[in-house]
Amino acid sequence: MTARPNIPAVAPAPLAARIGRQWDADIVPQLVEYIRIPARSPHFDADWAANGHIEAAIRQTEKWVNAQGVEGLVAEIVRIDGRTPVLYFDMPATGGLPSGRSVLFYGHLDKQPEMTGWREGLGPWKPVMEEGRLYGRGGADDGYAVFAALSAVMALDAEGIARPRCVGLIETCEESGSYDLPAYLDHLAPRMGDVQLVVALDSGAGNYEQLWVTTSLRGLVNGTLEVKILEEGVHSGDAGGVVPSSFRIARAILDRIDDSRTGVVGPDAFNCAIPADRLDQARQAAAILGEATWKRFPWASSCCDDQASASIFAEPVTKDPVEVVINRTWRAALAVTGADGLPPTDMAGNVQRPFTTLKLSLRLPPIVDANAAAATFKRILEADPPYGARVAFDYDQAAQGWNAPAIAPWLAAALDAASQGNFGRPAAYMGEGGTIPFMGMLGVKFPNAQMLVTGVLGPKSNAHGPNEFLHVPYAKKVTVATAMVIAAVR
């Protein structure tokens, strides 16, 4: 795949004007309605089909796509029995470009659960626009993607700029690991043509001052660890010193995975050598971002205080920007994301609890085999239980990470032109710590395709957490940049 010869430079200003108007008049109102829909991903809503929220989200999007009047557009909700639905759309090439080659857009409409801690006046299903930020669950991660994709295509068409055939696959299972997606890929891939470029608008941004291109994504193993030492709770005064705490046993078991003092994940099965080019990109990203690599997070107190007393404040694992970038993109990390067996503090009596259940999330370096890591994770956790406790680990997701193929010269040039044209700065490259299972699947399904993974999840946007927001001015510019890159594909 190459850039078309003698392509005139695409001026960003006319595209930006059209896209900006559409965002303000149409897309933001659509996202306001989308945020109101509690379309939790299936892992967080076992009755998703009966509750109808995912259905409401995908129907809203289908209606909007079909109303845009793109010549030759075909859009439909595709369903496979027993699986979450997907939205598929197809727009023919313009300007005499071949119809067999295509650009594939990816996004998702399912959402993470509510999470506690939203500040006063905000909430997961309560859209609020404030200083250019649209607060609410799912707008940035990544309900905006389908709207941005269509807006980019429509702006090119309105300006008479030739573009390739564009197809889209918008799923509703991503936040649960995209376990339904392989079946849809098998079903729809023959209709997608010869995919030249995949555009996934579901990733992060180091800042809001330039276009960020994601070069890798970590893998993930999610599962539930249960440690049971008693059949029922007993008086802590009677049992203390005799019956071991199930929580202490659980923590001792987790120490087999990561050091509780440092967070370093030890077993070789969860680590890998970092490729030299990714180390170079980490250094370049760190040079751009500096202390913003760690200051972007909502620390409990000011870790930025330079006084001697700063040691009392919350601090990151490291303040070295290069190490911060590498830690969150190419090193494993374990988090406890949920717990059962622990009563609320106001209801906690003097009882030795019978069990502790912990929800575990193990992020894996991009090229570590997720399925093998999951099996090893289970084996390590369950081996030789302390005090003969009953220990079981069940994993419900093993999602493979992704390392981008070498970027083609035409795409690198197009990305730089798009970033310079919209921000006055070159494109920047960095891995991301999250997981998009779709990218690994696409790499297998379309091995010759180039990949553009980008997104709007910049500093403090807080996807999955409280106060998640979509930075609307940045999203507009990402949409324009996407249009400019599409115009360079043939």
MIPA-128142 format. One record per residue (C-alpha): x, y, z. Coordinates in steps of 0.25 Angstrom, whole numbers, padded with zeros to 4 digits, always signed. Layout:
N
PALO    c1    c2    c3
PALO     X     Y     Z
...
This chain:
490
PALO    c1    c2    c3
PALO +0000 +0000 +0000
PALO +0005 +0014 -0004
PALO +0001 +0028 -0003
PALO -0006 +0032 -0016
PALO +0004 +0039 -0026
PALO +0002 +0054 -0028
PALO -0008 +0056 -0017
PALO -0010 +0071 -0014
PALO -0008 +0075 +0000
PALO -0021 +0074 +0008
PALO -0023 +0088 +0015
PALO -0028 +0085 +0029
PALO -0036 +0099 +0031
PALO -0048 +0095 +0022
PALO -0049 +0081 +0028
PALO -0048 +0087 +0042
PALO -0059 +0097 +0039
PALO -0069 +0087 +0034
PALO -0065 +0077 +0045
PALO -0066 +0087 +0056
PALO -0080 +0091 +0052
PALO -0084 +0077 +0052
PALO -0079 +0074 +0065
PALO -0085 +0086 +0072
PALO -0099 +0085 +0065
PALO -0101 +0070 +0064
PALO -0090 +0061 +0070
PALO -0089 +0067 +0084
PALO -0105 +0066 +0085
PALO -0104 +0051 +0081
PALO -0093 +0048 +0091
PALO -0101 +0055 +0102
PALO -0113 +0045 +0099
PALO -0103 +0034 +0098
PALO -0096 +0037 +0112
PALO -0110 +0036 +0118
PALO -0112 +0021 +0114
PALO -0106 +0012 +0124
PALO -0101 +0002 +0114
PALO -0092 -0006 +0123
PALO -0083 -0016 +0117
PALO -0088 -0031 +0118
PALO -0079 -0034 +0129
PALO -0085 -0023 +0138
PALO -0100 -0026 +0133
PALO -0103 -0040 +0133
PALO -0117 -0037 +0128
PALO -0112 -0027 +0117
PALO -0121 -0033 +0107
PALO -0134 -0032 +0115
PALO -0130 -0018 +0121
PALO -0129 -0013 +0107
PALO -0118 -0002 +0109
PALO -0108 -0008 +0099
PALO -0119 -0009 +0089
PALO -0123 +0006 +0092
PALO -0109 +0010 +0089
PALO -0107 +0003 +0076
PALO -0121 +0007 +0071
PALO -0118 +0022 +0074
PALO -0105 +0020 +0066
PALO -0111 +0013 +0055
PALO -0122 +0023 +0053
PALO -0111 +0035 +0053
PALO -0102 +0028 +0043
PALO -0113 +0025 +0033
PALO -0118 +0039 +0034
PALO -0105 +0045 +0030
PALO -0108 +0044 +0015
PALO -0095 +0039 +0011
PALO -0096 +0034 -0004
PALO -0097 +0019 -0005
PALO -0096 +0017 +0010
PALO -0101 +0004 +0016
PALO -0102 +0002 +0031
PALO -0108 -0009 +0039
PALO -0109 -0016 +0052
PALO -0103 -0030 +0051
PALO -0107 -0040 +0060
PALO -0102 -0054 +0064
PALO -0111 -0062 +0073
PALO -0106 -0061 +0087
PALO -0096 -0050 +0085
PALO -0096 -0035 +0087
PALO -0099 -0028 +0074
PALO -0090 -0020 +0065
PALO -0093 -0008 +0056
PALO -0087 -0010 +0042
PALO -0086 +0001 +0031
PALO -0080 +0002 +0017
PALO -0077 +0015 +0009
PALO -0072 +0013 -0005
PALO -0060 +0020 -0010
PALO -0060 +0033 -0017
PALO -0052 +0040 -0027
PALO -0050 +0028 -0036
PALO -0042 +0020 -0026
PALO -0043 +0005 -0026
PALO -0055 -0001 -0019
PALO -0047 -0013 -0014
PALO -0038 -0006 -0004
PALO -0043 -0001 +0009
PALO -0041 +0007 +0022
PALO -0047 +0000 +0034
PALO -0052 +0008 +0046
PALO -0054 +0002 +0059
PALO -0061 +0006 +0072
PALO -0070 +0001 +0083
PALO -0083 +0006 +0090
PALO -0082 -0003 +0103
PALO -0078 +0004 +0116
PALO -0071 +0001 +0129
PALO -0079 +0002 +0141
PALO -0082 +0014 +0149
PALO -0071 +0015 +0159
PALO -0072 +0023 +0172
PALO -0065 +0037 +0174
PALO -0072 +0046 +0164
PALO -0071 +0060 +0169
PALO -0083 +0068 +0172
PALO -0092 +0071 +0160
PALO -0086 +0060 +0152
PALO -0090 +0045 +0150
PALO -0088 +0034 +0140
PALO -0101 +0035 +0133
PALO -0102 +0050 +0135
PALO -0096 +0058 +0123
PALO -0090 +0071 +0127
PALO -0082 +0081 +0118
PALO -0072 +0089 +0125
PALO -0061 +0097 +0119
PALO -0061 +0089 +0107
PALO -0061 +0076 +0114
PALO -0073 +0066 +0113
PALO -0074 +0058 +0126
PALO -0081 +0045 +0127
PALO -0078 +0030 +0125
PALO -0074 +0025 +0111
PALO -0073 +0038 +0103
PALO -0058 +0038 +0101
PALO -0057 +0022 +0103
PALO -0061 +0022 +0092
PALO -0076 +0025 +0088
PALO -0070 +0037 +0080
PALO -0063 +0028 +0071
PALO -0074 +0025 +0061
PALO -0078 +0040 +0060
PALO -0064 +0044 +0058
PALO -0062 +0034 +0047
PALO -0074 +0038 +0039
PALO -0071 +0053 +0041
PALO -0057 +0051 +0036
PALO -0063 +0044 +0023
PALO -0074 +0054 +0021
PALO -0064 +0066 +0022
PALO -0055 +0060 +0011
PALO -0068 +0057 +0002
PALO -0073 +0071 +0004
PALO -0059 +0077 +0000
PALO -0058 +0068 -0012
PALO -0046 +0061 -0007
PALO -0045 +0047 -0012
PALO -0044 +0036 -0002
PALO -0044 +0020 -0001
PALO -0056 +0011 +0002
PALO -0059 +0012 +0017
PALO -0065 +0002 +0026
PALO -0068 +0001 +0040
PALO -0069 -0009 +0051
PALO -0075 -0004 +0064
PALO -0076 -0014 +0075
PALO -0083 -0015 +0089
PALO -0074 -0025 +0096
PALO -0061 -0018 +0097
PALO -0061 -0014 +0112
PALO -0063 -0029 +0114
PALO -0051 -0034 +0106
PALO -0058 -0034 +0092
PALO -0061 -0049 +0094
PALO -0072 -0048 +0083
PALO -0064 -0041 +0073
PALO -0057 -0052 +0066
PALO -0070 -0058 +0062
PALO -0074 -0045 +0055
PALO -0060 -0043 +0049
PALO -0061 -0057 +0043
PALO -0075 -0053 +0038
PALO -0072 -0039 +0033
PALO -0058 -0040 +0028
PALO -0062 -0045 +0014
PALO -0070 -0032 +0012
PALO -0059 -0022 +0017
PALO -0051 -0023 +0004
PALO -0035 -0022 +0004
PALO -0033 -0014 +0017
PALO -0022 -0005 +0015
PALO -0023 +0003 +0028
PALO -0030 +0001 +0042
PALO -0034 +0013 +0049
PALO -0037 +0010 +0064
PALO -0041 +0023 +0072
PALO -0041 +0016 +0085
PALO -0027 +0020 +0091
PALO -0020 +0031 +0099
PALO -0013 +0044 +0097
PALO -0001 +0048 +0104
PALO -0005 +0063 +0104
PALO -0016 +0071 +0096
PALO -0005 +0078 +0088
PALO -0002 +0068 +0077
PALO -0007 +0056 +0070
PALO -0003 +0043 +0078
PALO -0001 +0030 +0071
PALO -0002 +0017 +0080
PALO +0009 +0007 +0076
PALO +0006 -0004 +0086
PALO -0005 -0008 +0096
PALO -0003 -0017 +0108
PALO -0010 -0031 +0110
PALO -0019 -0034 +0121
PALO -0023 -0045 +0130
PALO -0035 -0043 +0139
PALO -0040 -0053 +0149
PALO -0045 -0056 +0163
PALO -0037 -0061 +0174
PALO -0044 -0067 +0186
PALO -0037 -0071 +0199
PALO -0046 -0079 +0209
PALO -0041 -0083 +0223
PALO -0055 -0085 +0231
PALO -0068 -0090 +0227
PALO -0074 -0078 +0235
PALO -0070 -0065 +0242
PALO -0066 -0066 +0257
PALO -0063 -0057 +0268
PALO -0049 -0050 +0266
PALO -0046 -0051 +0281
PALO -0048 -0066 +0281
PALO -0041 -0069 +0268
PALO -0030 -0058 +0267
PALO -0017 -0064 +0268
PALO -0022 -0078 +0264
PALO -0030 -0076 +0251
PALO -0021 -0069 +0241
PALO -0028 -0057 +0234
PALO -0033 -0060 +0220
PALO -0028 -0046 +0216
PALO -0014 -0048 +0220
PALO -0014 -0062 +0213
PALO -0018 -0055 +0200
PALO -0008 -0044 +0202
PALO +0003 -0054 +0204
PALO -0002 -0062 +0191
PALO -0001 -0049 +0183
PALO +0013 -0046 +0188
PALO +0016 -0058 +0179
PALO +0012 -0049 +0167
PALO +0016 -0035 +0171
PALO +0025 -0030 +0182
PALO +0015 -0022 +0192
PALO +0026 -0012 +0195
PALO +0030 -0008 +0181
PALO +0019 -0014 +0172
PALO +0029 -0021 +0163
PALO +0023 -0033 +0156
PALO +0034 -0044 +0157
PALO +0030 -0057 +0150
PALO +0037 -0058 +0136
PALO +0024 -0062 +0130
PALO +0019 -0048 +0132
PALO +0031 -0041 +0126
PALO +0038 -0039 +0113
PALO +0050 -0032 +0107
PALO +0046 -0018 +0102
PALO +0048 -0016 +0087
PALO +0059 -0005 +0084
PALO +0050 +0003 +0076
PALO +0039 +0004 +0087
PALO +0050 +0008 +0097
PALO +0054 +0020 +0087
PALO +0039 +0024 +0086
PALO +0037 +0024 +0101
PALO +0049 +0033 +0103
PALO +0044 +0042 +0092
PALO +0030 +0042 +0098
PALO +0036 +0045 +0112
PALO +0044 +0057 +0106
PALO +0031 +0063 +0101
PALO +0023 +0061 +0114
PALO +0033 +0062 +0125
PALO +0027 +0062 +0139
PALO +0013 +0062 +0132
PALO +0015 +0046 +0131
PALO +0011 +0045 +0146
PALO +0005 +0058 +0149
PALO -0007 +0055 +0140
PALO -0013 +0046 +0151
PALO -0022 +0050 +0162
PALO -0013 +0048 +0174
PALO -0020 +0048 +0187
PALO -0011 +0060 +0192
PALO +0000 +0069 +0185
PALO +0011 +0060 +0181
PALO +0017 +0072 +0174
PALO +0021 +0079 +0187
PALO +0036 +0081 +0186
PALO +0037 +0084 +0201
PALO +0044 +0074 +0211
PALO +0030 +0070 +0216
PALO +0026 +0065 +0202
PALO +0029 +0051 +0207
PALO +0016 +0051 +0214
PALO +0009 +0053 +0201
PALO +0004 +0042 +0191
PALO +0015 +0039 +0181
PALO +0016 +0031 +0169
PALO +0025 +0018 +0168
PALO +0035 +0026 +0160
PALO +0036 +0041 +0156
PALO +0046 +0038 +0144
PALO +0038 +0041 +0132
PALO +0044 +0030 +0124
PALO +0042 +0019 +0134
PALO +0027 +0024 +0136
PALO +0025 +0022 +0121
PALO +0031 +0009 +0121
PALO +0024 +0004 +0134
PALO +0011 +0007 +0128
PALO +0013 +0001 +0114
PALO +0023 -0010 +0114
PALO +0023 -0015 +0128
PALO +0013 -0024 +0136
PALO +0005 -0019 +0147
PALO -0005 -0025 +0157
PALO -0017 -0018 +0162
PALO -0028 -0022 +0172
PALO -0041 -0016 +0166
PALO -0052 -0022 +0175
PALO -0054 -0030 +0187
PALO -0065 -0039 +0194
PALO -0065 -0044 +0208
PALO -0062 -0030 +0214
PALO -0074 -0024 +0220
PALO -0076 -0009 +0220
PALO -0068 -0002 +0231
PALO -0080 +0003 +0238
PALO -0085 -0012 +0239
PALO -0072 -0019 +0242
PALO -0073 -0026 +0255
PALO -0062 -0033 +0263
PALO -0063 -0045 +0254
PALO -0052 -0054 +0248
PALO -0057 -0054 +0233
PALO -0058 -0068 +0227
PALO -0053 -0064 +0213
PALO -0047 -0053 +0204
PALO -0050 -0052 +0190
PALO -0042 -0042 +0181
PALO -0044 -0038 +0167
PALO -0030 -0037 +0160
PALO -0026 -0030 +0148
PALO -0012 -0034 +0143
PALO -0007 -0025 +0131
PALO +0003 -0032 +0122
PALO +0014 -0026 +0113
PALO +0009 -0026 +0099
PALO +0016 -0038 +0093
PALO +0014 -0047 +0105
PALO +0005 -0059 +0102
PALO -0008 -0056 +0109
PALO -0013 -0070 +0110
PALO +0000 -0076 +0115
PALO +0001 -0065 +0125
PALO -0013 -0067 +0130
PALO -0010 -0082 +0132
PALO +0002 -0079 +0139
PALO -0005 -0068 +0148
PALO -0015 -0079 +0152
PALO -0004 -0089 +0155
PALO +0004 -0080 +0164
PALO -0008 -0074 +0172
PALO -0013 -0088 +0175
PALO +0000 -0096 +0178
PALO +0003 -0100 +0192
PALO -0008 -0092 +0199
PALO -0004 -0086 +0213
PALO -0010 -0093 +0225
PALO -0017 -0102 +0216
PALO -0027 -0092 +0212
PALO -0036 -0094 +0200
PALO -0031 -0085 +0189
PALO -0037 -0084 +0175
PALO -0034 -0075 +0164
PALO -0043 -0074 +0152
PALO -0040 -0065 +0140
PALO -0051 -0060 +0131
PALO -0042 -0052 +0121
PALO -0029 -0054 +0115
PALO -0027 -0043 +0105
PALO -0015 -0042 +0096
PALO -0007 -0030 +0095
PALO -0002 -0023 +0082
PALO +0010 -0018 +0076
PALO +0008 -0009 +0064
PALO +0015 -0014 +0051
PALO +0025 -0005 +0045
PALO +0019 +0008 +0040
PALO +0019 +0011 +0025
PALO +0026 +0023 +0021
PALO +0014 +0028 +0014
PALO +0006 +0027 +0027
PALO +0017 +0034 +0036
PALO +0017 +0045 +0026
PALO +0002 +0046 +0026
PALO +0001 +0046 +0041
PALO +0012 +0057 +0043
PALO +0004 +0066 +0032
PALO -0009 +0063 +0040
PALO -0003 +0067 +0053
PALO +0005 +0079 +0048
PALO -0007 +0084 +0041
PALO -0016 +0083 +0053
PALO -0007 +0086 +0064
PALO +0006 +0092 +0059
PALO +0014 +0080 +0065
PALO +0018 +0067 +0059
PALO +0011 +0054 +0062
PALO +0016 +0047 +0075
PALO +0017 +0032 +0077
PALO +0015 +0024 +0090
PALO +0010 +0011 +0095
PALO -0002 +0011 +0104
PALO -0005 +0002 +0116
PALO -0019 -0002 +0113
PALO -0024 -0013 +0105
PALO -0032 -0013 +0092
PALO -0034 -0028 +0088
PALO -0039 -0024 +0075
PALO -0025 -0020 +0070
PALO -0019 -0033 +0072
PALO -0030 -0040 +0065
PALO -0029 -0030 +0053
PALO -0014 -0033 +0052
PALO -0017 -0047 +0050
PALO -0029 -0045 +0040
PALO -0022 -0034 +0032
PALO -0007 -0036 +0033
PALO -0004 -0026 +0022
PALO -0012 -0014 +0028
PALO -0006 -0002 +0034
PALO -0011 +0002 +0048
PALO -0015 +0016 +0053
PALO -0019 +0014 +0067
PALO -0021 +0028 +0074
PALO -0031 +0034 +0083
PALO -0035 +0045 +0092
PALO -0032 +0040 +0106
PALO -0022 +0050 +0110
PALO -0018 +0055 +0124
PALO -0029 +0054 +0135
PALO -0040 +0049 +0125
PALO -0040 +0037 +0134
PALO -0047 +0026 +0126
PALO -0053 +0015 +0134
PALO -0053 +0024 +0147
PALO -0061 +0035 +0153
PALO -0061 +0049 +0145
PALO -0058 +0043 +0132
PALO -0059 +0053 +0121
PALO -0058 +0055 +0106
PALO -0049 +0067 +0102
PALO -0057 +0073 +0091
PALO -0048 +0083 +0085
PALO -0037 +0072 +0084
PALO -0047 +0062 +0079
PALO -0050 +0071 +0067
PALO -0036 +0072 +0064
PALO -0034 +0057 +0064
PALO -0046 +0056 +0055
PALO -0039 +0066 +0045
PALO -0026 +0058 +0046
PALO -0033 +0045 +0043
PALO -0039 +0051 +0031
PALO -0026 +0056 +0026
PALO -0020 +0042 +0028
PALO -0031 +0035 +0021
PALO -0029 +0044 +0009
PALO -0015 +0039 +0007
PALO -0019 +0025 +0006
PALO -0022 +0018 -0007
